[in-house]
Amino acid sequence: MIYSCNIENERTNFSYTKYNVMISKVVFDCTFHYNNPRNGIHMHNYYEVCFVIEGSGEFHCDGICHTINKNTLFVGPPHVNHEIIWTEKEPLKLSYFTFSLSSNSAKSNLLPQDLIIMDFLNKHTIHLDNCTHIRTYFEMLSKYLYCNGKYGTSEIQCTMLIDIMLSLSNAEDLLQTKSDDPVVQEITNFISVNIWTKIGISDICNHVNMSERTLFNLFNKLFGTTPINYINSLKMSTAAGYLNMDFSVKNVAVLLGFSDISSFSRMFKKYYKVSPTKFTEKHFVYL
């Protein structure tokens, strides 16, 4: 059971080695029906995560329609047009919360939460069905607040958000791969930590004491691509995430270890078919 005990005037902040997170609102009962069938096309400068408690509908995000049903988890990214629409006879009931992210230049001593957030920024999906485990968080948090709980509120929110990021980024498979193979874990961790620098094949090989041929064969087997393509793809998806968070093109290029904006722009256009500037214009509106 979900209780109506919203958190709207208190912000929850928590920090890890690289990332800082702020949850600004938690709403447990948001209902769409014939008097309120849709919330209109809009966007924010923060993430909006929603969970379907009951009913069905549609989530339109950046021009793509996603069908949502009971236990569907979905997210509206910053600066991206989205809308929720009620489509069935029964009301569409949601719980949702909003959060924003910031980061620093830390490259070492990253916590598991930092890596999960990094994976989320790199490659999260928009919606995921059958997330019954997320329902448990909303039920627990709403009941805890309904019973006047105080101390554990921020801890529950923190854990819930990290679990949601893990689910939406499909990072469970990545973490499982890492735990099964220590060498792969060391390589992917090394790349993730050094994604902000001009990392090369020799850097990876020296770090894990592996020949280039063995490294290429390993990446082809596990990821179906070369190490350089893997690194560049990770850099560009990270760049897209930061551009969506309204970082300037110049700052993103510097952040990801590029010596000049032109080389960054060429690589970004190769992956996204538009320049970073055009990408930013497409996703940005005045709030």
DOSENU-266502 format. One record per residue (C-alpha): residue number from 1; residue in three letters; x, y, z. Coordinates in steps of 0.05 Angstrom, whole numbers, always signed. Layout:
+-----+--------+--------+--------+--------+
: num : residu :     xx :     yy :     zz :
+-----+--------+--------+--------+--------+
: NUM :    ALA :      X :      Y :      Z :
...
+-----+--------+--------+--------+--------+
***
This chain:
+-----+--------+--------+--------+--------+
: num : residu :     xx :     yy :     zz :
+-----+--------+--------+--------+--------+
:   1 :    MET :     +0 :     +0 :     +0 :
:   2 :    ILE :    +25 :    +70 :    -18 :
:   3 :    TYR :     +9 :   +125 :    +32 :
:   4 :    SER :     +0 :   +198 :    +12 :
:   5 :    CYS :    +58 :   +230 :    +51 :
:   6 :    ASN :    +94 :   +274 :     +1 :
:   7 :    ILE :   +163 :   +305 :    +12 :
:   8 :    GLU :   +160 :   +373 :    -23 :
:   9 :    ASN :   +194 :   +424 :    +21 :
:  10 :    GLU :   +256 :   +385 :    +43 :
:  11 :    ARG :   +316 :   +371 :     +0 :
:  12 :    THR :   +358 :   +309 :    +11 :
:  13 :    ASN :   +432 :   +315 :     -7 :
:  14 :    PHE :   +483 :   +260 :     -7 :
:  15 :    SER :   +554 :   +257 :    -34 :
:  16 :    TYR :   +602 :   +204 :    -59 :
:  17 :    THR :   +674 :   +211 :    -82 :
:  18 :    LYS :   +657 :   +240 :   -151 :
:  19 :    TYR :   +583 :   +254 :   -152 :
:  20 :    ASN :   +535 :   +296 :   -110 :
:  21 :    VAL :   +461 :   +281 :   -112 :
:  22 :    MET :   +401 :   +323 :    -91 :
:  23 :    ILE :   +331 :   +296 :    -86 :
:  24 :    SER :   +284 :   +356 :    -87 :
:  25 :    LYS :   +214 :   +325 :    -86 :
:  26 :    VAL :   +180 :   +258 :    -71 :
:  27 :    VAL :   +106 :   +250 :    -89 :
:  28 :    PHE :    +71 :   +184 :    -73 :
:  29 :    ASP :     +3 :   +195 :   -105 :
:  30 :    CYS :     -3 :   +229 :   -173 :
:  31 :    THR :    -66 :   +208 :   -210 :
:  32 :    PHE :    -86 :   +216 :   -283 :
:  33 :    HIS :   -159 :   +205 :   -303 :
:  34 :    TYR :   -215 :   +236 :   -345 :
:  35 :    ASN :   -209 :   +303 :   -308 :
:  36 :    ASN :   -133 :   +303 :   -314 :
:  37 :    PRO :   -115 :   +259 :   -374 :
:  38 :    ARG :    -46 :   +287 :   -389 :
:  39 :    ASN :     +6 :   +335 :   -360 :
:  40 :    GLY :    +25 :   +369 :   -426 :
:  41 :    ILE :    +91 :   +370 :   -463 :
:  42 :    HIS :   +144 :   +400 :   -417 :
:  43 :    MET :   +216 :   +392 :   -393 :
:  44 :    HIS :   +258 :   +407 :   -332 :
:  45 :    ASN :   +330 :   +421 :   -313 :
:  46 :    TYR :   +330 :   +359 :   -269 :
:  47 :    TYR :   +313 :   +284 :   -274 :
:  48 :    GLU :   +242 :   +262 :   -260 :
:  49 :    VAL :   +234 :   +188 :   -242 :
:  50 :    CYS :   +164 :   +158 :   -243 :
:  51 :    PHE :   +136 :    +91 :   -221 :
:  52 :    VAL :    +67 :    +64 :   -241 :
:  53 :    ILE :    +27 :    +42 :   -180 :
:  54 :    GLU :    -37 :    +24 :   -218 :
:  55 :    GLY :    -65 :    +31 :   -288 :
:  56 :    SER :    -36 :    +41 :   -357 :
:  57 :    GLY :    -17 :    +98 :   -403 :
:  58 :    GLU :    +36 :   +127 :   -448 :
:  59 :    PHE :   +100 :   +164 :   -435 :
:  60 :    HIS :   +123 :   +207 :   -493 :
:  61 :    CYS :   +196 :   +226 :   -488 :
:  62 :    ASP :   +236 :   +262 :   -541 :
:  63 :    GLY :   +186 :   +242 :   -595 :
:  64 :    ILE :   +183 :   +168 :   -575 :
:  65 :    CYS :   +121 :   +135 :   -545 :
:  66 :    HIS :   +132 :    +86 :   -488 :
:  67 :    THR :    +75 :    +43 :   -462 :
:  68 :    ILE :    +72 :    +43 :   -386 :
:  69 :    ASN :    +35 :     -6 :   -341 :
:  70 :    LYS :    +33 :    -27 :   -268 :
:  71 :    ASN :   +105 :    -32 :   -240 :
:  72 :    THR :   +136 :     +5 :   -299 :
:  73 :    LEU :   +194 :    +50 :   -280 :
:  74 :    PHE :   +210 :   +109 :   -327 :
:  75 :    VAL :   +251 :   +173 :   -327 :
:  76 :    GLY :   +247 :   +241 :   -359 :
:  77 :    PRO :   +318 :   +267 :   -369 :
:  78 :    PRO :   +337 :   +340 :   -362 :
:  79 :    HIS :   +322 :   +387 :   -420 :
:  80 :    VAL :   +283 :   +334 :   -458 :
:  81 :    ASN :   +210 :   +342 :   -478 :
:  82 :    HIS :   +164 :   +291 :   -445 :
:  83 :    GLU :    +91 :   +280 :   -428 :
:  84 :    ILE :    +49 :   +229 :   -390 :
:  85 :    ILE :    -19 :   +209 :   -419 :
:  86 :    TRP :    -76 :   +168 :   -388 :
:  87 :    THR :   -104 :   +119 :   -440 :
:  88 :    GLU :   -148 :    +68 :   -403 :
:  89 :    LYS :   -214 :    +69 :   -364 :
:  90 :    GLU :   -180 :    +58 :   -297 :
:  91 :    PRO :   -140 :   +117 :   -268 :
:  92 :    LEU :    -65 :   +118 :   -279 :
:  93 :    LYS :    -32 :   +125 :   -210 :
:  94 :    LEU :    +41 :   +143 :   -203 :
:  95 :    SER :    +94 :   +157 :   -151 :
:  96 :    TYR :   +151 :   +201 :   -172 :
:  97 :    PHE :   +211 :   +240 :   -148 :
:  98 :    THR :   +259 :   +291 :   -178 :
:  99 :    PHE :   +335 :   +294 :   -170 :
: 100 :    SER :   +396 :   +330 :   -198 :
: 101 :    LEU :   +469 :   +311 :   -204 :
: 102 :    SER :   +535 :   +349 :   -200 :
: 103 :    SER :   +606 :   +323 :   -202 :
: 104 :    ASN :   +678 :   +340 :   -186 :
: 105 :    SER :   +744 :   +320 :   -219 :
: 106 :    ALA :   +758 :   +260 :   -175 :
: 107 :    LYS :   +788 :   +201 :   -213 :
: 108 :    SER :   +810 :   +153 :   -158 :
: 109 :    ASN :   +780 :   +120 :    -97 :
: 110 :    LEU :   +712 :   +119 :   -131 :
: 111 :    LEU :   +657 :    +85 :    -92 :
: 112 :    PRO :   +610 :    +32 :   -122 :
: 113 :    GLN :   +556 :    +86 :   -122 :
: 114 :    ASP :   +600 :   +131 :   -165 :
: 115 :    LEU :   +608 :    +76 :   -217 :
: 116 :    ILE :   +532 :    +63 :   -217 :
: 117 :    ILE :   +518 :   +137 :   -228 :
: 118 :    MET :   +571 :   +139 :   -283 :
: 119 :    ASP :   +538 :    +80 :   -318 :
: 120 :    PHE :   +470 :   +114 :   -311 :
: 121 :    LEU :   +496 :   +178 :   -343 :
: 122 :    ASN :   +529 :   +137 :   -398 :
: 123 :    LYS :   +473 :    +91 :   -421 :
: 124 :    HIS :   +408 :    +92 :   -381 :
: 125 :    THR :   +343 :    +69 :   -414 :
: 126 :    ILE :   +280 :   +111 :   -411 :
: 127 :    HIS :   +232 :    +58 :   -384 :
: 128 :    LEU :   +235 :    -11 :   -354 :
: 129 :    ASP :   +177 :    -58 :   -340 :
: 130 :    ASN :   +164 :   -107 :   -282 :
: 131 :    CYS :   +203 :    -67 :   -230 :
: 132 :    THR :   +167 :    -96 :   -170 :
: 133 :    HIS :   +229 :    -86 :   -127 :
: 134 :    ILE :   +223 :    -11 :   -136 :
: 135 :    ARG :   +150 :    -13 :   -112 :
: 136 :    THR :   +177 :    -40 :    -45 :
: 137 :    TYR :   +217 :    +25 :    -35 :
: 138 :    PHE :   +158 :    +70 :    -47 :
: 139 :    GLU :   +114 :    +28 :     -1 :
: 140 :    MET :   +166 :    +27 :    +53 :
: 141 :    LEU :   +183 :   +101 :    +50 :
: 142 :    SER :   +110 :   +123 :    +48 :
: 143 :    LYS :    +91 :    +79 :   +107 :
: 144 :    TYR :   +153 :   +102 :   +145 :
: 145 :    LEU :   +133 :   +175 :   +136 :
: 146 :    TYR :    +59 :   +160 :   +151 :
: 147 :    CYS :    +82 :   +131 :   +218 :
: 148 :    ASN :   +122 :   +196 :   +231 :
: 149 :    GLY :   +190 :   +165 :   +217 :
: 150 :    LYS :   +246 :   +216 :   +214 :
: 151 :    TYR :   +317 :   +188 :   +218 :
: 152 :    GLY :   +316 :   +138 :   +161 :
: 153 :    THR :   +282 :   +181 :   +108 :
: 154 :    SER :   +345 :   +204 :    +72 :
: 155 :    GLU :   +377 :   +135 :    +76 :
: 156 :    ILE :   +317 :   +102 :    +43 :
: 157 :    GLN :   +315 :   +155 :    -12 :
: 158 :    CYS :   +390 :   +147 :    -24 :
: 159 :    THR :   +386 :    +72 :    -30 :
: 160 :    MET :   +324 :    +75 :    -73 :
: 161 :    LEU :   +356 :   +123 :   -123 :
: 162 :    ILE :   +419 :    +82 :   -131 :
: 163 :    ASP :   +378 :    +19 :   -142 :
: 164 :    ILE :   +336 :    +56 :   -194 :
: 165 :    MET :   +398 :    +80 :   -231 :
: 166 :    LEU :   +426 :     +9 :   -229 :
: 167 :    SER :   +361 :    -17 :   -259 :
: 168 :    LEU :   +354 :    +36 :   -313 :
: 169 :    SER :   +426 :    +30 :   -336 :
: 170 :    ASN :   +424 :    -46 :   -338 :
: 171 :    ALA :   +487 :    -43 :   -297 :
: 172 :    GLU :   +469 :   -108 :   -262 :
: 173 :    ASP :   +497 :   -146 :   -322 :
: 174 :    LEU :   +560 :   -103 :   -323 :
: 175 :    LEU :   +572 :   -113 :   -249 :
: 176 :    GLN :   +561 :   -188 :   -255 :
: 177 :    THR :   +611 :   -192 :   -312 :
: 178 :    LYS :   +662 :   -154 :   -270 :
: 179 :    SER :   +653 :   -199 :   -210 :
: 180 :    ASP :   +660 :   -262 :   -252 :
: 181 :    ASP :   +725 :   -240 :   -285 :
: 182 :    PRO :   +775 :   -200 :   -243 :
: 183 :    VAL :   +815 :   -180 :   -305 :
: 184 :    VAL :   +753 :   -151 :   -339 :
: 185 :    GLN :   +735 :   -116 :   -274 :
: 186 :    GLU :   +804 :    -84 :   -271 :
: 187 :    ILE :   +802 :    -63 :   -344 :
: 188 :    THR :   +732 :    -32 :   -343 :
: 189 :    ASN :   +745 :     +2 :   -276 :
: 190 :    PHE :   +811 :    +30 :   -303 :
: 191 :    ILE :   +775 :    +57 :   -365 :
: 192 :    SER :   +717 :    +87 :   -324 :
: 193 :    VAL :   +765 :   +121 :   -276 :
: 194 :    ASN :   +809 :   +148 :   -332 :
: 195 :    ILE :   +754 :   +166 :   -381 :
: 196 :    TRP :   +770 :   +239 :   -366 :
: 197 :    THR :   +840 :   +232 :   -395 :
: 198 :    LYS :   +871 :   +214 :   -463 :
: 199 :    ILE :   +874 :   +140 :   -449 :
: 200 :    GLY :   +907 :    +94 :   -499 :
: 201 :    ILE :   +915 :    +19 :   -512 :
: 202 :    SER :   +986 :    +19 :   -482 :
: 203 :    ASP :   +959 :    +49 :   -418 :
: 204 :    ILE :   +909 :     -8 :   -409 :
: 205 :    CYS :   +959 :    -62 :   -428 :
: 206 :    ASN :  +1011 :    -35 :   -380 :
: 207 :    HIS :   +960 :    -30 :   -324 :
: 208 :    VAL :   +938 :   -103 :   -329 :
: 209 :    ASN :  +1003 :   -131 :   -358 :
: 210 :    MET :   +970 :   -156 :   -421 :
: 211 :    SER :   +991 :   -157 :   -494 :
: 212 :    GLU :   +953 :   -114 :   -544 :
: 213 :    ARG :   +932 :   -175 :   -583 :
: 214 :    THR :   +903 :   -208 :   -521 :
: 215 :    LEU :   +867 :   -143 :   -503 :
: 216 :    PHE :   +837 :   -137 :   -573 :
: 217 :    ASN :   +813 :   -209 :   -572 :
: 218 :    LEU :   +783 :   -199 :   -502 :
: 219 :    PHE :   +743 :   -138 :   -523 :
: 220 :    ASN :   +720 :   -170 :   -587 :
: 221 :    LYS :   +694 :   -230 :   -548 :
: 222 :    LEU :   +661 :   -191 :   -491 :
: 223 :    PHE :   +638 :   -127 :   -524 :
: 224 :    GLY :   +640 :   -140 :   -599 :
: 225 :    THR :   +684 :    -80 :   -612 :
: 226 :    THR :   +755 :    -54 :   -605 :
: 227 :    PRO :   +782 :    -23 :   -541 :
: 228 :    ILE :   +788 :    +45 :   -575 :
: 229 :    ASN :   +716 :    +42 :   -600 :
: 230 :    TYR :   +694 :    +21 :   -530 :
: 231 :    ILE :   +730 :    +81 :   -498 :
: 232 :    ASN :   +706 :   +131 :   -550 :
: 233 :    SER :   +634 :   +106 :   -544 :
: 234 :    LEU :   +638 :   +114 :   -469 :
: 235 :    LYS :   +667 :   +183 :   -476 :
: 236 :    MET :   +613 :   +206 :   -525 :
: 237 :    SER :   +555 :   +178 :   -484 :
: 238 :    THR :   +585 :   +213 :   -423 :
: 239 :    ALA :   +591 :   +277 :   -464 :
: 240 :    ALA :   +518 :   +272 :   -485 :
: 241 :    GLY :   +498 :   +265 :   -412 :
: 242 :    TYR :   +537 :   +327 :   -392 :
: 243 :    LEU :   +511 :   +367 :   -451 :
: 244 :    ASN :   +440 :   +349 :   -429 :
: 245 :    MET :   +459 :   +376 :   -360 :
: 246 :    ASP :   +474 :   +443 :   -394 :
: 247 :    PHE :   +551 :   +439 :   -392 :
: 248 :    SER :   +584 :   +480 :   -447 :
: 249 :    VAL :   +616 :   +444 :   -506 :
: 250 :    LYS :   +684 :   +472 :   -487 :
: 251 :    ASN :   +678 :   +448 :   -415 :
: 252 :    VAL :   +656 :   +378 :   -436 :
: 253 :    ALA :   +714 :   +373 :   -485 :
: 254 :    VAL :   +764 :   +392 :   -431 :
: 255 :    LEU :   +730 :   +348 :   -380 :
: 256 :    LEU :   +738 :   +287 :   -425 :
: 257 :    GLY :   +811 :   +299 :   -440 :
: 258 :    PHE :   +807 :   +329 :   -511 :
: 259 :    SER :   +863 :   +378 :   -529 :
: 260 :    ASP :   +817 :   +420 :   -573 :
: 261 :    ILE :   +743 :   +429 :   -586 :
: 262 :    SER :   +746 :   +412 :   -660 :
: 263 :    SER :   +771 :   +340 :   -648 :
: 264 :    PHE :   +718 :   +330 :   -595 :
: 265 :    SER :   +664 :   +358 :   -642 :
: 266 :    ARG :   +686 :   +312 :   -699 :
: 267 :    MET :   +682 :   +250 :   -655 :
: 268 :    PHE :   +616 :   +271 :   -625 :
: 269 :    LYS :   +585 :   +281 :   -694 :
: 270 :    LYS :   +610 :   +212 :   -715 :
: 271 :    TYR :   +569 :   +180 :   -660 :
: 272 :    TYR :   +508 :   +226 :   -656 :
: 273 :    LYS :   +505 :   +251 :   -729 :
: 274 :    VAL :   +500 :   +323 :   -704 :
: 275 :    SER :   +551 :   +371 :   -674 :
: 276 :    PRO :   +553 :   +381 :   -599 :
: 277 :    THR :   +525 :   +452 :   -609 :
: 278 :    LYS :   +466 :   +426 :   -650 :
: 279 :    PHE :   +455 :   +370 :   -599 :
: 280 :    THR :   +452 :   +422 :   -543 :
: 281 :    GLU :   +403 :   +466 :   -583 :
: 282 :    LYS :   +358 :   +406 :   -595 :
: 283 :    HIS :   +353 :   +388 :   -522 :
: 284 :    PHE :   +353 :   +457 :   -490 :
: 285 :    VAL :   +294 :   +503 :   -476 :
: 286 :    TYR :   +284 :   +562 :   -431 :
: 287 :    LEU :   +249 :   +542 :   -367 :
+-----+--------+--------+--------+--------+
***
